[in-house]
Amino acid sequence: MATGSSIEILDLRHFTAAVMRSVLEAAGAVWNQRLHWEFGASIKLLMQYLDNRMLPGFAALDAGRAVGYTFCVYEESKAVIGDVYAGDHTIEQTLLRHLFELLLNSPQVDRIESQLLLHPSGVHADLFREAGFQVFRRLFMVRPLTDLLPPLRVELPGELELRAWREEDLTAAGRLIVEAYRDHPDSVINDQYRSAHGALRFLHNIVRYAGCGVFSAPASYVVVERYSRDIIALVLGSRVSPQSGHVTQVCVHPHYRRCGLARQLLSLSAFSFMRQGASEISLTVTDANAMAVDLYLAEGYTRAHSFDAAVWQREREDAG
């Protein structure tokens, strides 16, 4: 379908990795420049999906040359918009309109989520709203890691124990995420936070499948109740480039908030990344979560970038 004198929008599954390589690498350069985030592993994964004709989405072609793309992944009855890139806002919006038309008219899709981390807040917000999405502003915050001193240990209550992350912590960490995000704005943005099954899928993506950089066990910690062995606080970190670590998750059980646990965990993770040779650490937070934003500012983070998260939910009529 032509959108101009030479631009065509076609099904992404018609194209091999070789055809899309140059535009994927152009997107990767922007990820690196804007967020200090190496996109190489993601490009390799996307290219595998392209060659297997398994990546739903659309490609933009100018005189037969690929100049943009958007794609999504399906998780049961949910679709997650992975990215859109063309280096031209008009082409990107055309790509998104095609993807919206596909997803909104797919009866098996009840929910659509999107977090376009690469794109500044507001760039595509109106387009999402026009399609019926709720839009939430999020922050990408960065802290420099220069000559950090080892973090002071907070005296924990006798029933609590601080230790390094272990592989067997996944299930207990999933339970914590459900409790920590109950009635939280982020559970509106990401419905995986609402169930143990969803939280476990989220954690597997971080810890085992490089869904957000390369997981760093040395920068990941948990606080455990000694007797129940339940995890009541955690921080997880990943390496997103040689210079940058990223906090993929930090949360505290509601019963143990305001005890300094999050501050201590953040300090431990930052110090660990510095010892690994990173020069900065980043994280993302919903702008409306003022308490968390204030904590991160107090810990030395600054607002480096803002982006939008968007959610669409199909309204179903009650049966009977």
C-alpha positions in Angstrom: 0.0 0.0 0.0 1.6 3.2 -1.1 1.7 6.1 1.4 3.5 8.6 -0.9 5.2 8.8 -4.3 7.6 6.0 -3.4 7.0 4.7 0.2 5.3 1.3 0.5 4.2 -0.4 3.7 4.4 -4.2 3.5 4.1 -7.2 5.8 7.4 -7.6 7.6 7.3 -11.4 7.2 8.0 -10.9 3.4 11.5 -9.8 4.1 14.7 -11.5 5.1 17.3 -10.3 7.6 19.6 -9.3 4.8 17.1 -6.9 3.4 16.4 -5.3 6.8 19.9 -5.3 8.2 20.8 -1.7 7.3 17.7 -0.2 9.0 18.1 -2.4 12.0 21.7 -1.3 12.4 20.6 2.3 12.0 18.2 1.9 14.8 20.9 0.2 16.9 23.2 3.3 16.4 20.4 5.5 17.8 19.9 3.2 20.8 23.7 3.5 21.5 23.9 7.2 21.0 20.8 8.2 22.9 20.7 5.6 25.7 24.2 4.1 25.7 22.5 0.8 25.0 24.1 -1.8 22.8 21.4 -3.2 20.4 23.6 -5.9 18.8 22.1 -8.9 20.7 18.6 -7.7 19.9 19.4 -7.2 16.2 20.7 -10.8 16.0 17.5 -12.1 17.6 15.3 -10.0 15.3 17.3 -11.2 12.3 16.7 -14.8 13.3 12.9 -14.2 13.5 13.0 -12.4 10.2 14.7 -15.3 8.4 12.2 -17.7 9.9 9.3 -15.5 8.8 8.1 -15.3 12.4 8.1 -11.6 13.2 4.7 -9.9 12.9 4.8 -6.3 11.8 5.4 -4.0 8.8 8.4 -2.7 6.8 8.6 0.7 5.1 10.2 0.7 1.6 11.4 3.7 -0.4 12.0 2.8 -4.0 12.4 -0.8 -2.9 14.9 -0.1 -0.1 13.9 -0.8 3.5 13.9 2.5 5.5 11.8 1.5 8.5 10.0 -1.2 10.5 7.7 -1.9 13.4 7.0 -5.2 15.0 5.1 -6.9 17.8 5.1 -10.1 19.7 2.1 -12.1 20.9 1.7 -13.4 24.5 -1.5 -15.4 24.6 -4.3 -12.7 24.1 -1.9 -9.8 24.5 0.3 -8.1 21.8 3.4 -6.1 22.8 4.6 -3.5 20.3 8.4 -4.1 20.4 9.6 -1.0 18.5 9.1 1.3 15.6 12.0 3.0 13.7 12.4 4.9 10.5 14.3 8.0 11.4 11.3 9.9 10.0 8.3 10.6 12.3 5.8 10.5 9.4 6.9 7.1 8.2 7.0 5.8 11.8 3.4 7.0 12.3 2.3 5.3 9.1 3.9 2.1 10.2 2.2 2.4 13.6 -1.2 3.0 12.0 -0.8 -0.2 10.0 0.1 -2.1 13.1 -2.8 -0.6 15.1 -5.2 -1.6 12.3 -3.9 -5.2 12.3 -4.0 -5.6 16.1 -7.2 -3.7 16.9 -9.0 -5.8 14.3 -7.6 -9.1 15.6 -10.4 -10.7 17.7 -7.8 -12.9 19.6 -6.1 -9.7 20.9 -7.6 -8.3 24.0 -4.8 -6.1 25.2 -1.9 -4.2 23.6 1.1 -2.8 25.5 3.8 -0.6 24.2 6.9 1.1 25.7 8.8 2.9 23.0 11.9 3.6 25.0 13.9 5.0 22.1 11.4 7.8 21.2 11.0 11.0 23.3 7.8 11.4 25.2 5.0 13.0 23.1 6.4 12.1 19.7 3.8 9.5 19.0 1.5 10.0 22.0 -1.4 11.7 20.1 -1.4 8.8 17.6 -1.8 6.3 20.4 -4.5 8.3 22.1 -6.5 8.6 18.8 -6.4 4.8 18.6 -7.9 4.4 22.1 -4.7 3.9 24.1 -4.0 5.2 27.6 -0.6 6.9 27.5 1.8 7.2 30.5 5.0 9.3 30.6 8.0 7.4 31.9 11.5 8.6 32.7 14.9 7.1 31.8 17.2 8.1 34.7 21.0 7.9 34.8 23.5 8.0 37.6 27.3 8.4 37.0 29.5 5.8 38.7 32.7 7.6 39.7 34.7 6.7 42.8 31.8 5.3 44.7 32.6 4.2 48.2 31.3 0.8 49.4 27.7 1.3 50.5 27.1 1.5 54.3 25.2 -1.6 55.5 21.9 -0.7 57.0 21.1 -2.5 60.2 18.4 -4.9 59.3 15.8 -6.3 61.7 16.9 -9.6 63.1 14.4 -11.5 61.0 15.8 -10.2 57.7 18.9 -11.3 55.7 20.6 -9.6 52.8 22.3 -11.8 50.3 23.2 -12.2 46.6 20.7 -13.3 44.0 20.4 -17.0 43.3 18.9 -18.8 40.3 16.4 -20.6 42.6 15.0 -17.2 43.7 12.8 -16.8 40.5 9.6 -18.2 41.9 9.8 -16.3 45.2 10.8 -13.1 43.4 7.7 -13.5 41.2 5.5 -13.6 44.3 7.1 -10.5 45.7 6.5 -8.6 42.4 2.8 -9.4 42.6 2.6 -8.0 46.2 4.8 -5.0 45.5 2.8 -3.9 42.5 -0.7 -4.6 43.7 -2.8 -1.5 42.9 0.4 0.2 41.6 0.3 2.3 38.4 3.0 0.1 36.8 0.6 -2.9 37.0 -1.7 -0.9 34.6 1.2 -0.5 32.2 2.5 -4.1 32.5 -0.1 -6.7 33.3 2.6 -9.3 34.0 2.9 -7.7 37.5 -0.6 -8.8 38.3 -0.1 -12.6 38.5 2.6 -15.0 39.7 2.6 -16.6 36.2 3.1 -13.2 34.5 5.7 -12.1 37.0 7.6 -15.3 36.5 7.5 -14.8 32.7 8.8 -11.2 33.2 11.7 -12.5 35.4 12.6 -15.3 32.9 12.8 -12.7 30.2 15.2 -10.6 32.3 17.3 -13.3 33.9 17.5 -16.0 31.3 16.7 -14.5 27.9 18.5 -11.2 27.8 15.3 -9.3 27.4 16.9 -6.2 28.9 20.6 -6.5 28.4 22.8 -9.3 29.8 21.7 -10.2 33.3 24.3 -9.4 36.0 24.1 -11.7 39.0 26.8 -9.8 40.9 24.7 -6.6 40.7 21.5 -8.4 41.9 20.5 -8.8 45.5 17.6 -9.9 47.7 16.4 -9.4 51.2 14.9 -12.6 52.7 12.9 -13.3 55.9 15.1 -15.8 57.8 12.3 -18.1 58.9 9.8 -18.1 56.0 12.6 -17.7 53.4 10.3 -15.3 51.5 11.9 -12.6 49.5 10.7 -9.2 50.7 12.9 -6.9 48.6 15.1 -7.2 45.6 17.2 -5.4 43.0 18.1 -6.9 39.6 20.7 -5.5 37.2 21.7 -6.1 33.6 24.7 -4.9 31.5 23.4 -3.0 28.5 26.8 -1.9 27.2 30.4 -1.9 28.4 29.8 1.5 30.0 26.3 1.1 31.3 24.5 -1.0 33.8 20.7 -1.0 34.1 18.4 -1.7 37.1 15.8 -3.9 35.5 13.8 -4.2 38.8 13.8 -2.9 42.3 10.9 -3.5 44.7 10.0 -3.9 48.3 7.1 -5.7 49.9 4.5 -3.1 51.2 5.0 -4.3 54.8 8.7 -3.4 54.7 8.7 0.0 53.0 10.3 3.1 54.4 13.0 1.0 56.1 15.8 2.0 53.7 15.9 -1.3 51.9 15.4 0.1 48.4 18.2 2.7 49.0 20.6 0.1 50.2 19.8 -2.3 47.3 20.3 0.5 44.8 23.6 1.4 46.3 24.9 -2.2 46.3 23.9 -2.6 42.7 25.6 0.7 41.6 28.8 -0.2 43.5 28.8 -3.7 41.8 28.5 -2.2 38.3 31.3 0.2 39.1 33.5 -2.7 40.1 32.7 -4.4 36.8 34.0 -1.3 34.9 30.7 0.5 34.1 30.7 4.3 34.2 27.0 4.8 34.6 23.8 3.0 35.8 20.3 3.7 34.5 16.7 2.7 35.3 13.2 3.6 34.2 10.3 4.8 36.3 6.8 6.1 35.7 6.7 9.9 36.0 3.6 9.8 38.2 5.4 7.6 40.8 6.7 10.7 42.6 8.0 8.8 45.7 10.2 6.6 43.6 11.4 9.5 41.4 12.3 11.4 44.6 14.3 8.4 45.9 16.2 8.1 42.6 17.0 11.8 42.6 18.3 11.5 46.1 20.5 8.6 45.1 22.2 10.7 42.4 20.1 9.8 39.3 19.1 12.5 36.8 16.3 12.6 34.3 18.2 11.9 31.1 15.2 11.1 28.8 11.5 10.6 28.8 9.4 8.2 26.8 5.8 7.0 26.6 4.1 3.7 27.7 0.7 3.0 26.1 -2.0 0.5 26.9 -5.1 -0.6 25.0 -7.7 -2.9 26.5 -10.6 -4.4 24.6 -13.9 -3.9 26.2 -15.9 -7.2 26.3 -19.6 -7.4 26.9 -20.5 -9.6 29.9 -21.7 -12.9 28.7 -25.4 -13.3 29.4 
